[in-house]
Amino acid sequence: MCSVRVSTEDQAREGFSLPEQEKRLRAMCEFKGYEVYKVYEDAGISAKTGNKRPAFDELLQDIKDKKCNTIVVLKLDRLTRSVADWEKILTFLEENETFLDCANDDINTTNANGKMTSRILTSVSQQEIERTSERTKIGLAGAIKGPLFK
């Protein structure tokens, strides 16, 4: 099973495109002997708290229905950039005897050290989002006030 996501249309066309993510994840699954049940794609949808992600919701349901037991992603931030959301996901995975395997982040949620690493990486991702938001607010406030000098 693979989960791929890009958060903007620009990302969908460039950078970590969905086809590139899927290609890398399929190669990883083949190397590790994982059977790919399904590829779940949420193109152009941020992993921000509160966003509806139909493919992610379908993935969670398939886990509940015991159709798959491992989530494979390129990076942890493809799932979430929220510490609170990650804790909910981690609890959900534990309750459903499901694990996460990240190609780039080398996260293993089957042990305490892997869970700790995932929490640290999610904290860093959340901090990046919060800093971007702060810079945007400062930029907008400056644009509204106008130039300092005439």
BALOBA-1460 file (C-alpha; in Angstrom, 3 decimals):
// residues 150
<rec num="1" residu="m" x="0.000" y="0.000" z="0.000"/>
<rec num="2" residu="c" x="1.280" y="3.437" z="-0.870"/>
<rec num="3" residu="s" x="0.068" y="6.898" z="0.029"/>
<rec num="4" residu="v" x="1.100" y="9.865" z="-2.120"/>
<rec num="5" residu="r" x="0.143" y="13.514" z="-1.728"/>
<rec num="6" residu="v" x="1.130" y="16.882" z="-3.090"/>
<rec num="7" residu="s" x="-0.238" y="20.037" z="-1.515"/>
<rec num="8" residu="t" x="-0.353" y="22.462" z="-4.425"/>
<rec num="9" residu="e" x="-0.955" y="22.319" z="-8.154"/>
<rec num="10" residu="d" x="2.614" y="23.532" z="-8.704"/>
<rec num="11" residu="q" x="3.946" y="20.590" z="-6.688"/>
<rec num="12" residu="a" x="1.726" y="18.289" z="-8.709"/>
<rec num="13" residu="r" x="3.415" y="19.517" z="-11.893"/>
<rec num="14" residu="e" x="6.974" y="19.865" z="-10.535"/>
<rec num="15" residu="g" x="9.199" y="18.623" z="-7.742"/>
<rec num="16" residu="f" x="7.672" y="15.726" z="-5.850"/>
<rec num="17" residu="s" x="5.107" y="14.946" z="-8.506"/>
<rec num="18" residu="l" x="2.624" y="12.189" z="-7.844"/>
<rec num="19" residu="p" x="4.064" y="9.929" z="-10.587"/>
<rec num="20" residu="e" x="7.603" y="10.394" z="-9.201"/>
<rec num="21" residu="q" x="6.477" y="9.633" z="-5.636"/>
<rec num="22" residu="e" x="4.595" y="6.550" z="-6.789"/>
<rec num="23" residu="k" x="7.570" y="5.315" z="-8.829"/>
<rec num="24" residu="r" x="9.916" y="5.640" z="-5.836"/>
<rec num="25" residu="l" x="7.440" y="4.030" z="-3.440"/>
<rec num="26" residu="r" x="6.723" y="1.101" z="-5.753"/>
<rec num="27" residu="a" x="10.470" y="0.475" z="-6.046"/>
<rec num="28" residu="m" x="10.775" y="0.551" z="-2.248"/>
<rec num="29" residu="c" x="7.828" y="-1.847" z="-1.856"/>
<rec num="30" residu="e" x="9.361" y="-4.234" z="-4.369"/>
<rec num="31" residu="f" x="12.728" y="-4.086" z="-2.576"/>
<rec num="32" residu="k" x="11.117" y="-4.776" z="0.819"/>
<rec num="33" residu="g" x="8.753" y="-7.438" z="-0.490"/>
<rec num="34" residu="y" x="5.594" y="-5.437" z="0.219"/>
<rec num="35" residu="e" x="2.513" y="-6.150" z="-1.856"/>
<rec num="36" residu="v" x="0.945" y="-2.888" z="-3.058"/>
<rec num="37" residu="y" x="-2.749" y="-3.076" z="-2.271"/>
<rec num="38" residu="k" x="-3.619" y="0.371" z="-3.567"/>
<rec num="39" residu="v" x="-2.134" y="3.803" z="-4.198"/>
<rec num="40" residu="y" x="-4.008" y="6.592" z="-2.412"/>
<rec num="41" residu="e" x="-3.586" y="10.023" z="-4.037"/>
<rec num="42" residu="d" x="-4.687" y="13.384" z="-2.673"/>
<rec num="43" residu="a" x="-3.429" y="15.855" z="-5.311"/>
<rec num="44" residu="g" x="-3.406" y="19.529" z="-4.458"/>
<rec num="45" residu="i" x="-4.678" y="19.038" z="-0.903"/>
<rec num="46" residu="s" x="-2.604" y="20.174" z="2.053"/>
<rec num="47" residu="a" x="-2.144" y="17.883" z="5.049"/>
<rec num="48" residu="k" x="-3.090" y="20.824" z="7.256"/>
<rec num="49" residu="t" x="-5.486" y="20.164" z="10.122"/>
<rec num="50" residu="g" x="-9.107" y="20.321" z="9.045"/>
<rec num="51" residu="n" x="-8.588" y="19.699" z="5.339"/>
<rec num="52" residu="k" x="-10.725" y="16.946" z="3.842"/>
<rec num="53" residu="r" x="-8.578" y="14.369" z="2.082"/>
<rec num="54" residu="p" x="-10.834" y="11.766" z="0.431"/>
<rec num="55" residu="a" x="-8.037" y="9.328" z="-0.430"/>
<rec num="56" residu="f" x="-6.593" y="9.538" z="3.092"/>
<rec num="57" residu="d" x="-10.041" y="8.883" z="4.560"/>
<rec num="58" residu="e" x="-10.370" y="5.872" z="2.233"/>
<rec num="59" residu="l" x="-6.958" y="4.628" z="3.402"/>
<rec num="60" residu="l" x="-8.047" y="4.823" z="7.040"/>
<rec num="61" residu="q" x="-11.214" y="2.885" z="6.242"/>
<rec num="62" residu="d" x="-9.231" y="0.216" z="4.370"/>
<rec num="63" residu="i" x="-6.988" y="-0.142" z="7.427"/>
<rec num="64" residu="k" x="-10.057" y="-0.567" z="9.661"/>
<rec num="65" residu="d" x="-11.352" y="-3.182" z="7.218"/>
<rec num="66" residu="k" x="-7.992" y="-5.027" z="7.444"/>
<rec num="67" residu="k" x="-7.286" y="-4.610" z="3.716"/>
<rec num="68" residu="c" x="-3.753" y="-3.369" z="4.413"/>
<rec num="69" residu="n" x="-1.393" y="-3.212" z="7.387"/>
<rec num="70" residu="t" x="1.434" y="-0.906" z="6.324"/>
<rec num="71" residu="i" x="1.393" y="2.664" z="5.055"/>
<rec num="72" residu="v" x="4.289" y="3.523" z="2.780"/>
<rec num="73" residu="v" x="5.041" y="7.213" z="2.176"/>
<rec num="74" residu="l" x="7.945" y="9.181" z="0.778"/>
<rec num="75" residu="k" x="8.143" y="11.483" z="3.802"/>
<rec num="76" residu="l" x="6.212" y="11.732" z="7.046"/>
<rec num="77" residu="d" x="4.923" y="15.189" z="6.107"/>
<rec num="78" residu="r" x="3.006" y="13.574" z="3.231"/>
<rec num="79" residu="l" x="0.638" y="12.321" z="5.955"/>
<rec num="80" residu="t" x="0.541" y="15.325" z="8.268"/>
<rec num="81" residu="r" x="2.427" y="18.362" z="9.484"/>
<rec num="82" residu="s" x="0.469" y="18.596" z="12.732"/>
<rec num="83" residu="v" x="1.695" y="17.153" z="16.016"/>
<rec num="84" residu="a" x="-1.879" y="16.714" z="17.261"/>
<rec num="85" residu="d" x="-2.959" y="14.970" z="14.046"/>
<rec num="86" residu="w" x="0.126" y="12.722" z="14.098"/>
<rec num="87" residu="e" x="-0.711" y="11.566" z="17.630"/>
<rec num="88" residu="k" x="-4.226" y="10.647" z="16.461"/>
<rec num="89" residu="i" x="-2.821" y="8.805" z="13.439"/>
<rec num="90" residu="l" x="-0.224" y="7.009" z="15.564"/>
<rec num="91" residu="t" x="-2.914" y="5.879" z="18.012"/>
<rec num="92" residu="f" x="-5.102" y="4.751" z="15.109"/>
<rec num="93" residu="l" x="-2.195" y="2.746" z="13.646"/>
<rec num="94" residu="e" x="-1.503" y="1.062" z="16.989"/>
<rec num="95" residu="e" x="-5.173" y="0.204" z="17.514"/>
<rec num="96" residu="n" x="-5.326" y="-1.359" z="14.058"/>
<rec num="97" residu="e" x="-1.946" y="-3.123" z="14.198"/>
<rec num="98" residu="t" x="-0.751" y="-1.085" z="11.233"/>
<rec num="99" residu="f" x="2.691" y="0.383" z="10.663"/>
<rec num="100" residu="l" x="4.284" y="3.245" z="8.784"/>
<rec num="101" residu="d" x="7.331" y="2.963" z="6.530"/>
<rec num="102" residu="c" x="8.830" y="6.206" z="5.177"/>
<rec num="103" residu="a" x="11.232" y="6.055" z="2.255"/>
<rec num="104" residu="n" x="13.161" y="9.232" z="3.100"/>
<rec num="105" residu="d" x="12.712" y="9.532" z="6.861"/>
<rec num="106" residu="d" x="13.634" y="5.967" z="7.907"/>
<rec num="107" residu="i" x="10.782" y="5.784" z="10.425"/>
<rec num="108" residu="n" x="9.742" y="2.520" z="12.011"/>
<rec num="109" residu="t" x="6.592" y="2.872" z="14.126"/>
<rec num="110" residu="t" x="6.949" y="-0.611" z="15.574"/>
<rec num="111" residu="n" x="9.224" y="0.616" z="18.382"/>
<rec num="112" residu="a" x="9.578" y="3.486" z="20.868"/>
<rec num="113" residu="n" x="12.589" y="5.059" z="19.137"/>
<rec num="114" residu="g" x="10.806" y="5.127" z="15.794"/>
<rec num="115" residu="k" x="7.756" y="6.738" z="17.373"/>
<rec num="116" residu="m" x="9.948" y="9.349" z="19.075"/>
<rec num="117" residu="t" x="11.687" y="10.143" z="15.777"/>
<rec num="118" residu="s" x="8.317" y="10.514" z="14.053"/>
<rec num="119" residu="r" x="7.183" y="12.940" z="16.743"/>
<rec num="120" residu="i" x="10.326" y="15.052" z="16.375"/>
<rec num="121" residu="l" x="10.011" y="15.191" z="12.577"/>
<rec num="122" residu="t" x="6.334" y="16.121" z="12.824"/>
<rec num="123" residu="s" x="7.211" y="18.917" z="15.284"/>
<rec num="124" residu="v" x="9.746" y="20.279" z="12.796"/>
<rec num="125" residu="s" x="7.171" y="20.125" z="9.971"/>
<rec num="126" residu="q" x="4.589" y="21.932" z="12.099"/>
<rec num="127" residu="q" x="7.142" y="24.610" z="12.997"/>
<rec num="128" residu="e" x="7.881" y="25.161" z="9.282"/>
<rec num="129" residu="i" x="4.173" y="25.698" z="8.584"/>
<rec num="130" residu="e" x="3.833" y="28.090" z="11.536"/>
<rec num="131" residu="r" x="6.886" y="30.132" z="10.465"/>
<rec num="132" residu="t" x="5.563" y="30.389" z="6.916"/>
<rec num="133" residu="s" x="2.238" y="31.604" z="8.289"/>
<rec num="134" residu="e" x="4.011" y="34.199" z="10.456"/>
<rec num="135" residu="r" x="6.043" y="35.509" z="7.491"/>
<rec num="136" residu="t" x="2.900" y="35.717" z="5.366"/>
<rec num="137" residu="k" x="1.074" y="37.711" z="8.052"/>
<rec num="138" residu="i" x="4.020" y="40.104" z="8.438"/>
<rec num="139" residu="g" x="4.214" y="40.549" z="4.666"/>
<rec num="140" residu="l" x="0.489" y="41.237" z="4.398"/>
<rec num="141" residu="a" x="0.595" y="43.721" z="7.277"/>
<rec num="142" residu="g" x="3.470" y="45.557" z="5.582"/>
<rec num="143" residu="a" x="1.638" y="45.623" z="2.256"/>
<rec num="144" residu="i" x="-1.472" y="47.078" z="3.901"/>
<rec num="145" residu="k" x="0.500" y="49.842" z="5.669"/>
<rec num="146" residu="g" x="2.340" y="50.738" z="2.470"/>
<rec num="147" residu="p" x="5.977" y="51.728" z="1.989"/>
<rec num="148" residu="l" x="7.946" y="53.179" z="4.904"/>
<rec num="149" residu="f" x="9.433" y="55.954" z="2.775"/>
<rec num="150" residu="k" x="7.935" y="58.038" z="0.003"/>
